[in-house]
Every structure is written in C-alpha cells, then in structure tokens.
C-alpha cells in the first residue's frame, strides 16, 4: 500500500480549479460551511493503555505476568515505529480544530503555529469538497529545522463527508526538495465505538518497506497487529480497555502460542 508519488498536480488543486470554473463573474459563490476536519484519531493509534497500566502496576502489582510484559513491550515498539514519523503531523492536525478558517480562492484555509519538541511549525492547511469527499493539504514552514522547510507539503488526505473512512499520505520532510512518500494511512470509522487504522511503510529501498501496523477499536476491545514484510511474520496484541485482560501472539514469544493475562495482569490459560 505504500507508494512513492511525485505528482505535479494534487487532488486539492484539481478540486479548487473545478470550483473556480463553476464561479461566475459576479463574484464567489456562498461557500457555506467548511468541511468537517477528520478526527485526529484518524492518524493516531491510542496505545496509552500500556503506559497508564505500567504506572498502576508499579504501585499495586509486585510481579505482573510475563505475558502482559511481552504485550506491553511489543506495543511500545509498534508505537515508536509510527511515533517519530507522525509526531508533527498529529500535532499540527490536532491544532487545526482550535483555529477558524477563511474561504479564499475556492478553498478553506487554516493558518496557525504549533510548537512540537522545542520547534515552531507554521501550519497552512487547505481543505475543499470534491464530490462526496473532503480533500486536505498541510504545508509547513519551519526555518529552524535542518533542512529548513518553506511551505513544504508535509501530508495530504481525503475523507468521506460522512467521516466513515479516509486516507493520509505522509511525505519525507528531511528531503524537502522532493515529494517522497514515507507513510500511508488508511482508516475507517463506521460507528462511534469502532475505528480501524492501517499504517504502511511505503519508502522504497528502506529496510522497513512494506511493514504494516494496524490498530482496531471494537467497543472495549483493542487490537494491534504488526507485520514485518521482509521476515513475513505478524505479531498481535489484544486487550480489553475496561477489564485490562488481554493476550499476545508473536512468533518470537512462548513458541508462537497465544498467551493471555487476566484483569490482575497475571498469566492465565487463554479461553
């Protein structure tokens, strides 16, 4: 699912051009309301469960079971895999909800600044409606980075107007002279209690090319799967967000057998 793109014309540019073509000489049409911003949850898996429980366990549980520890370690590694790439996209996207957009040149524009990891990022977000979808482009200026960014197209996205599904494409900000995609995200949000996210490494030539991290929310149930494309292996961690019980299933742990923990984080036989 990861692809390297070098397009000259973006979907948003096409949408804006189409809207402009439909305008008459009497002036711009009433833009109505701006498209709804997809939730930040569409680009960020909530894996804080293990961090929160680790703090509780350190105070209440002397010896948590080995299965929980293995699951927590696997999720921590998975979170790091996406965290570095997604830190700035998540921070800049989350901040858009607090800004008021203006309609200009056939599209809505959000302009604001965000501080992340000691750096300041000037965000220029553009959104428009194209048929039954909203289309998005985030350009970032950050003069203190090395290399510096000047209105760099850091990520793009599309979403159905119903908010049921969409996609993100994250580009390599360390190569601002190119538009090299490094991460592709597909997401669905069919109901208030259901989410799926799939992060795929699409950087051709990288050691992680083709690796995929998926995250699923189904009510209180959470599932994380990590597929190593080169090794052709998949590891899975699942847990109940309310009861704390869960399991780990990984080729390198406990002979690859499904291994469960209970509500007190102790090893138990799997149901």
C-alpha positions in Angstrom: 0.0 0.0 0.0 3.0 2.3 0.2 3.8 4.2 -2.9 6.2 6.9 -3.8 4.4 9.8 -5.6 5.8 12.8 -7.5 2.6 14.4 -8.7 2.7 17.8 -10.2 -1.0 18.5 -9.6 -2.6 17.5 -6.3 -6.2 16.4 -5.9 -6.9 19.5 -3.9 -5.6 21.8 -6.7 -7.9 20.0 -9.1 -10.9 20.5 -6.7 -10.1 24.2 -6.4 -9.8 24.7 -10.1 -13.1 22.9 -10.7 -14.8 25.2 -8.1 -13.3 28.3 -9.7 -14.5 27.2 -13.1 -18.1 27.0 -11.8 -18.0 30.5 -10.4 -19.4 33.4 -12.5 -18.1 36.9 -12.9 -20.5 38.3 -10.3 -18.1 37.1 -7.6 -17.5 34.0 -5.4 -20.4 31.8 -4.5 -21.5 31.4 -0.9 -19.0 28.9 0.4 -21.4 27.7 3.2 -19.6 25.9 6.0 -16.1 24.5 5.8 -15.7 20.7 5.5 -15.5 18.9 8.8 -12.0 18.1 9.9 -11.4 14.3 10.3 -10.7 13.4 13.9 -7.0 13.3 14.9 -7.8 9.7 15.8 -7.7 9.0 12.1 -4.0 9.4 12.1 -3.0 8.3 15.7 -3.5 4.9 17.4 -4.3 5.3 21.1 -1.7 3.0 22.7 -1.6 4.8 26.0 -3.2 1.9 27.8 0.1 0.2 28.5 1.7 3.4 29.7 -1.2 4.0 32.1 -1.3 0.4 33.4 2.5 0.4 33.8 2.2 3.2 36.3 -0.6 1.4 38.2 1.2 -1.9 38.2 4.3 -0.3 39.7 2.2 0.7 42.7 -0.3 -2.2 43.0 1.2 -5.3 41.4 4.5 -6.7 42.6 5.1 -9.2 39.8 3.0 -8.7 36.6 2.8 -11.7 34.4 5.3 -12.3 31.7 2.6 -12.3 29.0 1.5 -8.8 29.9 5.1 -7.6 29.9 5.7 -9.1 26.5 2.5 -7.5 25.1 3.4 -4.1 26.6 6.9 -4.3 25.1 5.5 -5.2 21.6 3.1 -2.3 21.7 5.9 0.1 22.8 8.0 -0.9 19.8 5.0 -0.5 17.5 4.3 2.9 18.9 7.8 4.0 18.3 7.7 2.8 14.7 5.0 5.3 13.9 5.6 7.9 16.6 8.7 9.5 15.1 7.1 9.9 11.6 3.7 11.1 12.9 4.7 13.5 15.8 4.5 16.7 13.7 1.5 15.6 11.5 -0.5 14.7 14.6 0.4 17.9 16.5 -0.4 20.2 13.5 -3.6 18.4 12.7 -4.9 18.4 16.2 -4.3 22.2 16.5 -6.5 22.9 13.4 -9.6 22.3 15.4 -8.9 25.4 17.5 -8.4 27.7 14.5 -11.1 29.5 12.5 -10.7 29.0 8.7 -11.2 31.6 6.0 -12.6 31.0 2.5 -10.4 32.2 -0.3 -9.6 31.2 -3.9 -12.2 28.4 -3.9 -11.0 26.6 -0.7 -10.9 26.9 3.1 -7.6 28.0 4.7 -6.4 27.5 8.3 -3.2 29.4 9.3 -1.7 28.9 12.8 1.5 27.9 14.5 2.3 24.8 16.6 5.2 24.0 19.0 6.4 20.5 19.0 9.6 19.1 20.6 11.0 22.6 21.0 10.4 23.6 17.4 7.8 26.0 15.9 5.9 24.9 12.9 3.8 27.4 10.9 0.9 25.4 9.5 -1.0 26.3 6.3 -3.9 23.8 6.0 -6.2 23.9 2.9 -9.4 22.0 2.7 -12.1 21.7 0.0 -15.0 19.5 -1.0 -14.7 17.3 -4.1 -17.8 15.4 -4.8 -18.6 13.2 -1.7 -15.2 13.7 -0.2 -13.2 16.4 1.6 -9.6 16.8 0.4 -6.8 18.2 2.5 -3.2 19.5 2.1 -1.0 20.6 5.0 2.0 22.8 4.2 4.6 23.5 6.9 7.2 26.3 7.3 9.9 25.7 9.9 13.0 27.8 9.4 14.9 26.3 12.4 14.8 22.7 11.1 17.7 21.2 9.2 17.0 21.3 6.4 14.6 24.2 6.8 11.0 24.0 5.4 9.3 26.7 3.4 5.7 25.9 2.7 6.5 22.2 2.4 3.7 19.9 1.6 4.1 17.5 4.6 0.9 15.5 4.2 -2.3 15.2 2.2 -5.6 13.4 2.9 -9.0 12.5 1.7 -12.1 11.6 3.7 -15.8 10.9 3.0 -18.0 13.7 4.1 -19.8 11.3 6.4 -16.5 10.7 8.3 -16.8 6.9 7.7 -13.4 6.4 6.0 -10.3 8.1 4.5 -6.6 8.1 3.9 -3.5 10.1 4.7 -0.2 10.3 2.8 2.9 11.5 4.8 5.9 12.8 2.9 9.6 12.9 3.9 10.3 16.3 5.4 14.1 15.5 5.5 14.0 15.7 1.7 12.1 18.9 1.1 13.2 19.2 -2.5 11.2 16.1 -3.3 7.8 14.7 -2.6 8.8 11.3 -1.3 6.0 9.5 0.5 7.1 7.5 3.6 3.9 6.5 5.3 0.4 5.7 4.0 -2.6 5.5 6.4 -6.0 4.0 5.6 -8.7 4.5 8.2 -12.3 3.7 8.8 -14.8 5.0 11.4 -18.1 3.1 10.8 -19.6 3.9 14.2 -18.8 5.9 17.4 -17.3 2.8 19.0 -15.4 1.4 16.0 -12.1 2.5 14.4 -9.5 0.9 12.2 -6.2 2.4 11.2 -3.5 0.8 8.9 -0.1 2.4 8.7 2.2 1.1 5.9 5.8 2.0 5.2 6.0 3.0 1.5 9.5 4.3 1.4 11.1 2.3 -1.5 14.5 1.0 -0.7 14.1 1.3 3.1 14.6 -1.7 5.4 11.0 -1.3 6.6 9.4 -1.1 3.2 6.1 -2.9 3.2 5.9 -3.2 7.0 2.4 -2.6 8.3 0.9 -1.6 11.7 -2.8 -2.0 12.2 -5.0 -0.8 15.1 -8.6 -1.7 15.7 -11.1 -0.5 18.1 -14.3 -2.5 18.6 -16.2 -1.3 21.7 -13.9 -2.0 24.6 -11.7 -4.3 22.6 -8.4 -3.1 21.2 -6.1 -5.0 18.8 -2.7 -4.1 17.4 -1.0 -6.1 14.7 2.5 -5.6 13.3 3.6 -7.3 10.1 7.3 -7.4 9.2 7.3 -7.6 5.4 10.8 -8.8 5.0 10.5 -11.6 7.7 6.9 -12.4 6.6 5.8 -12.5 10.2 2.9 -10.9 12.1 2.7 -10.2 15.9 -0.6 -9.4 17.6 -1.6 -7.9 20.9 -5.2 -7.5 22.1 -6.8 -6.2 25.3 -10.0 -5.1 26.8 -9.8 -1.4 27.6 -12.3 -1.8 30.6 -11.2 -5.1 32.2 -7.4 -4.9 31.4 -7.3 -8.6 30.4 -5.6 -9.3 27.1 -3.2 -11.5 25.1 -0.1 -11.5 23.0 0.5 -13.7 19.9 4.0 -13.4 18.4 6.4 -15.7 16.6 9.3 -14.9 19.0 7.4 -15.4 22.2 6.2 -18.5 24.0 6.8 -20.7 20.9 4.3 -18.6 19.0 1.4 -19.7 21.1 -1.4 -17.3 22.1 -0.6 -16.2 25.7 -3.1 -14.4 27.9 -3.2 -12.3 31.1 -6.2 -11.6 33.4 -7.6 -8.5 34.9 -4.8 -8.5 37.5 -2.2 -8.8 34.7 -1.3 -12.4 35.7 -0.6 -15.2 33.3 -3.7 -17.3 32.7 -4.8 -20.0 30.2 -6.4 -18.5 27.1 -10.2 -19.0 26.8 
